[in-house]
């Protein structure tokens, strides 16, 4: 009887689905973890202000202040990039730490806080000078791209 109850519990657990995590939730989760450890000091979660490049109706999840003092706003649907405007998450097809250039490891000391993002139109953009926020954001972008590829 004990074994029958156990197998029913396993069967029930198998039918349970994993909760869907949105891009906005994952940005916040990754930044919150790194902030709690004391690594990321240039981020504000759920700021009460916005940015002109954030589309109307989009919610700001986090702001990262780069080394030049400019804000990079992460929203439910994308992020702002100084000098470029708003980049939708749906346009990102690849994310590389530092860059895709062959000499990237020689530039590791200067460019450690850069993420090169390949976009679906064949162009690329680079998040630069975001200090230690580079690591949770890189994890977020890689998670998002992997999830999209597995979804079909």
C-alpha positions as CSV (number, residue, x, y, z in Angstrom):
1,X,0.0,0.0,0.0
2,X,2.8,2.4,0.9
3,X,4.4,1.8,-2.6
4,X,1.1,2.4,-4.3
5,X,0.8,5.8,-2.6
6,X,4.3,6.7,-3.5
7,X,3.8,5.9,-7.2
8,X,0.7,8.0,-7.3
9,X,2.6,10.9,-5.9
10,X,5.3,10.5,-8.5
11,X,2.7,10.3,-11.2
12,X,1.0,13.5,-9.9
13,X,4.4,15.3,-9.8
14,X,5.1,14.3,-13.4
15,X,1.9,16.0,-14.6
16,X,2.8,19.3,-12.9
17,X,4.2,21.8,-15.3
18,X,7.1,24.2,-14.6
19,X,5.9,27.8,-14.2
20,X,6.6,30.0,-17.1
21,X,9.1,32.7,-16.3
22,X,8.9,35.9,-18.4
23,X,11.9,37.7,-19.7
24,X,11.1,40.6,-17.2
25,X,11.1,38.1,-14.3
26,X,14.4,36.5,-15.4
27,X,16.2,39.9,-15.7
28,X,15.0,40.8,-12.2
29,X,15.9,37.3,-10.8
30,X,19.4,37.4,-12.2
31,X,20.1,41.0,-11.1
32,X,18.6,40.4,-7.7
33,X,20.9,37.3,-7.1
34,X,24.0,39.2,-8.0
35,X,23.0,42.3,-6.1
36,X,22.3,40.2,-3.0
37,X,25.9,38.8,-3.2
38,X,27.2,42.4,-3.4
39,X,28.6,42.1,-6.9
40,X,26.3,44.4,-8.8
41,X,26.2,48.0,-7.4
42,X,25.1,49.9,-10.5
43,X,21.5,48.5,-10.8
44,X,18.1,49.7,-9.6
45,X,15.2,47.2,-9.7
46,X,11.7,48.4,-10.4
47,X,12.6,52.1,-10.7
48,X,9.6,54.5,-10.5
49,X,10.9,56.6,-13.4
50,X,11.2,55.7,-17.1
51,X,13.1,56.8,-20.2
52,X,11.9,58.5,-23.4
53,X,13.0,55.4,-25.5
54,X,10.8,53.0,-23.5
55,X,7.7,52.3,-25.5
56,X,4.4,53.5,-24.0
57,X,2.8,50.8,-21.8
58,X,6.1,48.9,-21.3
59,X,7.1,48.4,-17.7
60,X,10.7,49.2,-16.6
61,X,12.1,46.2,-14.6
62,X,15.7,47.5,-14.0
63,X,18.1,50.3,-14.8
64,X,21.8,49.8,-15.1
65,X,24.0,52.8,-14.9
66,X,27.1,52.4,-17.2
67,X,30.5,53.9,-16.5
68,X,29.6,57.1,-18.4
69,X,26.6,57.6,-16.1
70,X,24.0,56.7,-18.7
71,X,21.0,54.6,-17.8
72,X,20.3,51.3,-19.7
73,X,16.6,50.5,-19.0
74,X,15.4,46.8,-19.1
75,X,11.7,46.4,-19.6
76,X,9.2,43.7,-20.1
77,X,9.9,43.6,-23.9
78,X,13.4,44.9,-24.5
79,X,16.0,47.4,-23.4
80,X,17.3,50.9,-24.2
81,X,20.8,51.2,-25.6
82,X,22.5,54.7,-25.4
83,X,22.9,56.0,-29.0
84,X,20.7,53.3,-30.5
85,X,17.3,53.5,-28.9
86,X,15.0,50.6,-27.9
87,X,16.1,47.0,-28.7
88,X,13.2,44.4,-28.5
89,X,14.3,41.1,-26.9
90,X,12.6,39.3,-29.9
91,X,15.3,40.8,-32.2
92,X,18.2,39.2,-30.3
93,X,19.5,36.0,-31.8
94,X,22.9,35.6,-30.1
95,X,24.8,37.0,-27.1
96,X,28.6,36.9,-26.7
97,X,30.7,38.0,-23.8
98,X,33.1,40.8,-24.9
99,X,32.6,40.3,-28.6
100,X,32.8,37.9,-31.5
101,X,36.2,39.2,-32.7
102,X,39.1,36.8,-32.7
103,X,41.2,39.1,-30.4
104,X,38.5,39.3,-27.8
105,X,40.4,37.5,-25.1
106,X,43.4,39.9,-25.5
107,X,40.9,42.7,-24.8
108,X,39.4,41.0,-21.7
109,X,40.9,43.4,-19.2
110,X,39.5,46.5,-20.9
111,X,36.3,45.1,-22.3
112,X,35.2,42.5,-19.7
113,X,31.9,44.4,-19.2
114,X,30.7,44.3,-22.8
115,X,28.1,42.0,-24.3
116,X,27.8,41.8,-28.1
117,X,24.3,41.0,-29.3
118,X,23.6,39.7,-32.8
119,X,20.2,40.9,-34.1
120,X,17.9,39.1,-36.5
121,X,18.5,41.6,-39.3
122,X,22.2,40.6,-39.4
123,X,23.5,43.7,-37.5
124,X,24.9,43.7,-34.0
125,X,24.9,46.0,-31.0
126,X,27.1,46.1,-27.9
127,X,26.2,46.8,-24.4
128,X,29.3,48.5,-23.1
129,X,30.8,49.6,-19.7
130,X,28.1,48.0,-17.6
131,X,30.6,46.8,-15.0
132,X,29.6,43.6,-12.9
133,X,26.1,43.7,-14.3
134,X,27.6,42.1,-17.4
135,X,27.4,38.6,-15.8
136,X,23.8,38.4,-14.8
137,X,22.7,40.1,-18.0
138,X,24.8,37.7,-20.1
139,X,23.1,34.8,-18.3
140,X,19.7,36.4,-18.9
141,X,20.3,36.8,-22.7
142,X,21.7,33.3,-23.0
143,X,18.7,31.9,-21.1
144,X,16.3,33.8,-23.3
145,X,17.9,32.7,-26.6
146,X,18.1,29.0,-25.4
147,X,14.4,29.1,-24.3
148,X,13.3,30.6,-27.7
149,X,15.3,27.9,-29.6
150,X,13.7,25.1,-27.6
151,X,10.3,26.5,-28.1
152,X,10.5,26.1,-31.8
